[in-house]
């Protein structure tokens, strides 16, 4: 069961790119739309979606900015970011460009810059640099865009979703395991994230980075503080097999959740600093500070391991590839998502019917007019107490006994007797 949005909006990263292209701050956008700065930050990070009039006003503002950029840009068609990342990765493999180098497939084949410098460009994303993710994005776009004339039909939404799940689920499960240190929670988080993606597939399919959308949903579910209340999570998970992996995972779990997520996104997944800050809902200086503190903590507790970006990226890949994690099945995810949506829909209908029935019963049994309550009783002074007849004397008792023994009727009562 899918639901379509009322007003189309660009992806969260495209919203941030348009705002920065117009040289607007989040406070300026919040003032124009009529919301707070924190709300605009949540919209740009993908944690929340505007609704109603705010959605229409936000979409109108972004459309105006996009039209202004189109007028000044001579190119009418912009190449997607995943195509540029794919070409840069292929060139790096061929030795044409030393700026980006491919790494192992342990972290789903994401690439990392050779230098830990911050990329200031805000027009592209670095999350879908591998060939599989680029293929998935192309399949998603082919499923959502209308097919040209005299051409074969593209993949169906179910096929595009299955391609996305098959491509991104294995690496995302490993990343979530590094984020939580629990195997079952990592698999559950990824499965719930893909179920949410299938429920909102019209929105996810047109997103510029579907894999990033699912990754953000999985991270948010995995880092929820409510998991600590579950009985199954009160006991620690089984540690890795080797002593080096156990020591590195212990240090990684000792980091605060915000620093751990920033380290995983930058040194593990391969995002640049602005993208990492946007996904973690923090400013770029705050994300850089978290990254530096995380590296310092690892270097302090594990001095034998160099805390360089390349070393950390390789170490994270080795740690997650050593675990045998089962990714969710795409068909089961779609079925479970539909069952969950159907269940909650029926529960909402039943709860609404219960409220309507209770309201009708209350209206039926409620009084139709006002009845003033009776005032409580009060003691009145000056009134003599009620007096009854006193006790019978001995003579009165004899007389009563004689009267009861005599005949109450008959001729004897009518004939006078001489005494």
TORLOTI-544535 format. One line per field, with one value per residue (C-alpha): x, y, z; residue in one letter; residue number from 0. Coordinates in steps of 0.5 Angstrom, whole numbers, plus 500, padded with zeros to 3 digits. Layout:
// residues N
X	X  ...
Y	Y  ...
Z	Z  ...
resn	A  ...
resi	NUM  ...
END
This chain:
// residues 419
X	500  503  501  503  505  500  506  512  519  526  530  533  540  537  533  540  543  538  538  546  546  541  546  540  541  536  533  532  528  524  522  519  516  513  517  523  530  530  524  528  534  530  527  534  536  530  528  521  517  513  505  499  500  508  509  506  510  516  515  514  520  524  521  523  530  530  527  532  538  535  535  542  545  545  545  538  539  543  547  545  550  551  553  559  561  561  565  570  570  572  577  580  580  584  589  586  584  588  583  579  581  576  576  574  566  566  562  558  564  563  569  574  578  585  586  581  580  573  569  566  561  554  551  553  553  558  554  552  559  559  557  551  548  549  545  540  539  538  533  529  529  527  521  518  520  515  518  519  515  517  521  520  517  522  522  516  516  517  523  526  525  528  534  535  534  539  544  544  542  548  553  547  547  554  554  549  552  558  553  550  555  549  547  540  538  542  538  532  533  535  529  524  528  526  519  518  521  516  511  513  516  513  517  524  523  524  530  536  540  535  540  542  534  534  541  538  532  536  541  535  531  538  540  533  534  528  532  535  528  527  529  533  538  540  545  551  552  557  564  568  572  579  582  584  576  574  578  577  569  569  573  568  562  565  564  558  553  553  561  560  555  559  566  562  559  565  571  566  561  565  561  564  564  558  554  555  553  547  545  547  543  549  553  559  564  560  561  568  569  566  570  576  574  572  579  583  579  581  588  589  586  589  595  598  593  594  587  588  582  585  587  580  576  580  579  572  571  575  571  564  566  568  561  556  550  544  541  533  529  526  520  519  520  515  510  511  511  504  502  504  500  494  494  495  490  485  487  486  479  477  480  476  469  470  471  465  461  463  461  454  453  455  450  444  445  447  441  437  436  440  438  441  444  441  444  447  443  444  443  437  438  432  427  425  426  420  416  413  408  412  412  406  405  403  396  396  399  393  388  391  391  384  381  385  382  375  371  371  364  358  351  355  357  350  347  348  350  349  355
Y	500  506  514  519  526  532  537  535  537  536  531  534  535  539  543  545  546  551  555  555  557  563  565  564  562  557  563  567  561  560  567  566  560  562  556  556  555  548  546  548  544  538  539  539  533  529  527  531  533  539  538  543  550  550  545  549  555  551  548  555  558  552  553  560  559  553  558  563  558  556  563  564  557  556  548  546  539  538  531  527  527  519  519  524  520  513  517  519  512  509  514  513  505  506  511  517  521  520  525  519  511  505  501  494  492  492  498  497  500  507  511  516  522  521  528  529  536  539  539  546  544  543  541  533  528  522  517  513  513  505  502  498  504  508  502  502  510  509  504  508  514  510  507  514  518  517  512  516  514  508  505  499  500  501  497  497  500  493  491  498  497  490  493  498  493  488  493  497  492  488  494  498  492  492  500  499  494  498  504  499  493  489  484  483  490  492  487  490  497  496  492  497  502  499  498  505  506  502  505  512  510  515  520  515  514  521  522  524  519  513  510  516  516  509  510  516  512  506  510  514  507  504  510  510  511  506  500  500  499  492  486  483  489  489  483  485  482  477  480  479  473  476  480  486  487  486  492  496  495  497  503  505  503  508  514  518  516  523  522  515  517  522  518  512  517  521  515  509  511  516  523  529  534  538  532  529  535  535  528  529  535  539  545  544  546  542  536  537  538  531  528  530  528  521  520  523  518  512  514  515  508  505  508  502  504  510  515  517  517  512  507  508  507  500  498  500  495  490  490  490  485  480  479  474  479  477  482  483  480  485  481  480  487  489  484  486  493  492  488  493  499  494  493  500  502  497  499  506  505  501  506  511  507  506  513  514  509  512  519  516  512  518  523  518  517  524  528  533  538  541  538  542  538  537  542  538  537  542  542  546  549  551  546  541  534  529  526  519  516  514  507  504  503  497  499  500  494  490  494  492  485  485  488  483  477  480  478  483  481  477  478  478  485  487  484  488  485  486  487
Z	500  498  499  494  496  495  493  489  493  491  495  502  499  493  498  501  494  492  498  498  491  492  498  503  510  514  518  511  509  515  515  508  510  517  521  525  523  526  522  516  518  519  512  509  512  511  518  517  511  510  510  508  507  509  504  498  501  501  494  491  494  492  485  484  486  481  475  477  477  470  467  469  467  459  460  460  462  468  469  475  480  480  473  475  481  477  471  477  480  473  471  478  476  470  473  469  476  482  486  488  489  489  496  498  497  505  506  499  495  497  495  499  497  498  502  508  505  505  498  498  492  494  487  487  492  494  497  490  487  486  480  483  487  480  477  482  481  474  475  480  475  469  473  475  469  463  457  451  444  441  447  451  458  464  470  475  482  485  480  482  489  489  485  491  496  493  492  498  503  504  505  510  514  516  517  522  525  526  529  534  535  535  529  530  531  525  521  524  523  515  514  518  513  507  509  510  503  500  504  501  495  490  494  495  487  485  490  488  493  494  498  502  504  506  510  514  516  518  522  526  528  530  534  538  545  546  544  551  554  550  554  549  549  556  555  550  544  542  541  534  533  533  539  535  532  539  541  536  536  544  542  537  542  547  543  543  538  535  534  532  526  524  524  520  515  513  514  513  508  504  505  505  511  508  507  513  517  513  515  522  522  525  522  518  524  529  524  524  531  532  527  530  537  535  531  537  542  537  537  544  546  540  539  535  529  526  526  519  514  509  515  519  512  511  519  519  512  515  521  518  513  518  521  517  517  513  509  508  503  498  497  504  506  501  504  511  509  506  512  517  513  513  520  522  518  520  527  526  523  529  534  530  530  538  539  535  539  545  543  541  547  551  548  548  556  558  561  557  562  568  575  580  586  593  598  604  610  616  624  626  633  638  636  641  640  638  644  644  649  656  659  661  669  672  673  665  664  668  664  657  659  662  655  651  655  654  648  643  640  641  645  652  650  649  655  661  667  674  679
resn	X  X  X  X  X  X  X  X  X  X  X  X  X  X  X  X  X  X  X  X  X  X  X  X  X  X  X  X  X  X  X  X  X  X  X  X  X  X  X  X  X  X  X  X  X  X  X  X  X  X  X  X  X  X  X  X  X  X  X  X  X  X  X  X  X  X  X  X  X  X  X  X  X  X  X  X  X  X  X  X  X  X  X  X  X  X  X  X  X  X  X  X  X  X  X  X  X  X  X  X  X  X  X  X  X  X  X  X  X  X  X  X  X  X  X  X  X  X  X  X  X  X  X  X  X  X  X  X  X  X  X  X  X  X  X  X  X  X  X  X  X  X  X  X  X  X  X  X  X  X  X  X  X  X  X  X  X  X  X  X  X  X  X  X  X  X  X  X  X  X  X  X  X  X  X  X  X  X  X  X  X  X  X  X  X  X  X  X  X  X  X  X  X  X  X  X  X  X  X  X  X  X  X  X  X  X  X  X  X  X  X  X  X  X  X  X  X  X  X  X  X  X  X  X  X  X  X  X  X  X  X  X  X  X  X  X  X  X  X  X  X  X  X  X  X  X  X  X  X  X  X  X  X  X  X  X  X  X  X  X  X  X  X  X  X  X  X  X  X  X  X  X  X  X  X  X  X  X  X  X  X  X  X  X  X  X  X  X  X  X  X  X  X  X  X  X  X  X  X  X  X  X  X  X  X  X  X  X  X  X  X  X  X  X  X  X  X  X  X  X  X  X  X  X  X  X  X  X  X  X  X  X  X  X  X  X  X  X  X  X  X  X  X  X  X  X  X  X  X  X  X  X  X  X  X  X  X  X  X  X  X  X  X  X  X  X  X  X  X  X  X  X  X  X  X  X  X  X  X  X  X  X  X  X  X  X  X  X  X  X  X  X  X  X  X  X  X  X  X  X  X  X  X  X  X  X  X  X  X  X  X  X  X  X  X  X  X  X  X
resi	0  1  2  3  4  5  6  7  8  9  10  11  12  13  14  15  16  17  18  19  20  21  22  23  24  25  26  27  28  29  30  31  32  33  34  35  36  37  38  39  40  41  42  43  44  45  46  47  48  49  50  51  52  53  54  55  56  57  58  59  60  61  62  63  64  65  66  67  68  69  70  71  72  73  74  75  76  77  78  79  80  81  82  83  84  85  86  87  88  89  90  91  92  93  94  95  96  97  98  99  100  101  102  103  104  105  106  107  108  109  110  111  112  113  114  115  116  117  118  119  120  121  122  123  124  125  126  127  128  129  130  131  132  133  134  135  136  137  138  139  140  141  142  143  144  145  146  147  148  149  150  151  152  153  154  155  156  157  158  159  160  161  162  163  164  165  166  167  168  169  170  171  172  173  174  175  176  177  178  179  180  181  182  183  184  185  186  187  188  189  190  191  192  193  194  195  196  197  198  199  200  201  202  203  204  205  206  207  208  209  210  211  212  213  214  215  216  217  218  219  220  221  222  223  224  225  226  227  228  229  230  231  232  233  234  235  236  237  238  239  240  241  242  243  244  245  246  247  248  249  250  251  252  253  254  255  256  257  258  259  260  261  262  263  264  265  266  267  268  269  270  271  272  273  274  275  276  277  278  279  280  281  282  283  284  285  286  287  288  289  290  291  292  293  294  295  296  297  298  299  300  301  302  303  304  305  306  307  308  309  310  311  312  313  314  315  316  317  318  319  320  321  322  323  324  325  326  327  328  329  330  331  332  333  334  335  336  337  338  339  340  341  342  343  344  345  346  347  348  349  350  351  352  353  354  355  356  357  358  359  360  361  362  363  364  365  366  367  368  369  370  371  372  373  374  375  376  377  378  379  380  381  382  383  384  385  386  387  388  389  390  391  392  393  394  395  396  397  398  399  400  401  402  403  404  405  406  407  408  409  410  411  412  413  414  415  416  417  418
END
